[in-house]
Amino acid sequence: MIDNSAKTTPVSATASATATATAAAPAFSLAAFTFHLTAKETIQLPEYKGSALRGGFGHVMKKVCCVLPPGQCDQRCQLGNQCAYAYIFETPQDGSANANIIATNLPHPFVILPPLTKRELIHAGEALTFQLTLIGKGIEFLPYFVYAFDELGRTGIGRGQGRYQLERVTDNFNQNEIYSRRTKTLKSDFTTRQFSDLIAETQTQNPQNLTLQFITPTRILDNDKTARTLSFDLLMRGLLRRASLLAKIHCGQEWQLDYRAIVDAARAQVRLTHSELRDHSWERYSNRQQRRMRFDSFIGTVQYEGTLQPFLPYILLGHYIHLGKNTTFGMGKYEIVGLRAEG
């Protein structure tokens, strides 16, 4: 296995959002990659391709990893948390690390950003790319992701099981090619970024205005209802909840932050000045639940104004790990206008 996981350092809670955001960095590590594919025959995919990629990958992973026919994860399995499929897709709610977490579904250690083209037919010879972000311990499982997506190309994806060829995988941060179809070798010289890197990257930036452009469907709950607007404090609550859960479950350490102080400062210091969010709904069929599932969400842009600098590391982190529900399908991806970001 490749082990580029971060060494973690505790951080003390502070009274102000500024001190919290710029104090000794909370534990968090991530790596990001682009998978380059070539269609071997016509591939028919839905307009939003995240569910097809995520579903196809999960099917191959279960077939490769599962030792219990017909492939259900249950208490009879002796592999438990040592199974790559169980860790990636059935993130367990047991063990001391997760014992105090109150959540219906624990976040998984990966995010797939699908091709953003709306074209549903990819013809033979045409190129297609998607991005993969791995978080914390999930980085160790990169070989499984590469193997599974390579195997998925031989099995086929989408309606009619169109086949593709995995040509190469590149590191989003240093642009190195870490896997090639020619060599069949997976290199370990990719970049793993820590939360401290995001703090360093943003500490000299001090924008007074910031625009977030949500480029994939985004679903955020506010009082158990799908949010239609996104105030800055709601944005920060969502980012802090997702990032802190991922840190505790997959990065090995609970964040010791004054969350209330950060959210209160977000409410007091930054205001929503313009919103062009619009409703966006889509459906997918869940083989696991044997039913069609509807996702109510939004896409579009929001603009904020105020003292933004203390919150920039979290906003930049959200750019990589996405925001809200169903991020493994690629939902909740936003681009940042007014902030320089690497990768």
Rosetta blueprint (number, residue, H / E / L):
1 M L
2 I L
3 D L
4 N L
5 S L
6 A L
7 K L
8 T L
9 T L
10 P L
11 V L
12 S L
13 A L
14 T L
15 A L
16 S L
17 A H
18 T H
19 A H
20 T H
21 A H
22 T H
23 A L
24 A L
25 A L
26 P L
27 A L
28 F L
29 S E
30 L E
31 A E
32 A E
33 F E
34 T E
35 F E
36 H E
37 L E
38 T E
39 A E
40 K L
41 E L
42 T L
43 I E
44 Q E
45 L L
46 P L
47 E L
48 Y L
49 K L
50 G H
51 S H
52 A H
53 L H
54 R H
55 G H
56 G H
57 F H
58 G H
59 H H
60 V H
61 M H
62 K H
63 K H
64 V H
65 C H
66 C L
67 V L
68 L L
69 P L
70 P L
71 G L
72 Q L
73 C L
74 D L
75 Q L
76 R L
77 C L
78 Q L
79 L L
80 G H
81 N H
82 Q H
83 C L
84 A H
85 Y H
86 A H
87 Y H
88 I H
89 F H
90 E L
91 T L
92 P L
93 Q L
94 D L
95 G L
96 S L
97 A L
98 N L
99 A L
100 N L
101 I L
102 I L
103 A L
104 T L
105 N L
106 L L
107 P L
108 H L
109 P L
110 F E
111 V E
112 I E
113 L E
114 P L
115 P L
116 L L
117 T L
118 K L
119 R L
120 E L
121 L E
122 I E
123 H L
124 A L
125 G L
126 E L
127 A E
128 L E
129 T E
130 F E
131 Q E
132 L E
133 T E
134 L E
135 I E
136 G H
137 K H
138 G H
139 I H
140 E H
141 F H
142 L H
143 P H
144 Y H
145 F H
146 V H
147 Y H
148 A H
149 F H
150 D H
151 E H
152 L H
153 G H
154 R H
155 T H
156 G L
157 I E
158 G L
159 R E
160 G L
161 Q L
162 G E
163 R L
164 Y E
165 Q E
166 L E
167 E E
168 R E
169 V E
170 T E
171 D E
172 N L
173 F L
174 N L
175 Q L
176 N L
177 E E
178 I E
179 Y E
180 S E
181 R L
182 R L
183 T L
184 K L
185 T L
186 L E
187 K L
188 S L
189 D L
190 F L
191 T L
192 T L
193 R E
194 Q E
195 F H
196 S H
197 D H
198 L H
199 I H
200 A H
201 E H
202 T H
203 Q L
204 T L
205 Q L
206 N L
207 P L
208 Q L
209 N E
210 L E
211 T E
212 L E
213 Q E
214 F E
215 I E
216 T E
217 P E
218 T E
219 R L
220 I L
221 L E
222 D E
223 N L
224 D L
225 K E
226 T E
227 A L
228 R L
229 T L
230 L L
231 S L
232 F H
233 D H
234 L H
235 L H
236 M H
237 R H
238 G H
239 L H
240 L H
241 R H
242 R H
243 A H
244 S H
245 L H
246 L H
247 A H
248 K H
249 I H
250 H H
251 C L
252 G L
253 Q L
254 E L
255 W L
256 Q L
257 L L
258 D L
259 Y H
260 R H
261 A H
262 I H
263 V H
264 D H
265 A H
266 A H
267 R H
268 A H
269 Q H
270 V E
271 R E
272 L E
273 T E
274 H E
275 S E
276 E E
277 L E
278 R E
279 D E
280 H E
281 S E
282 W E
283 E E
284 R E
285 Y E
286 S E
287 N L
288 R L
289 Q L
290 Q L
291 R E
292 R E
293 M E
294 R E
295 F E
296 D E
297 S E
298 F E
299 I E
300 G E
301 T E
302 V E
303 Q E
304 Y E
305 E E
306 G E
307 T L
308 L L
309 Q H
310 P H
311 F H
312 L H
313 P H
314 Y H
315 I H
316 L H
317 L H
318 G H
319 H H
320 Y H
321 I H
322 H L
323 L L
324 G L
325 K L
326 N L
327 T H
328 T H
329 F H
330 G L
331 M L
332 G L
333 K L
334 Y E
335 E E
336 I E
337 V E
338 G L
339 L L
340 R L
341 A L
342 E L
343 G L
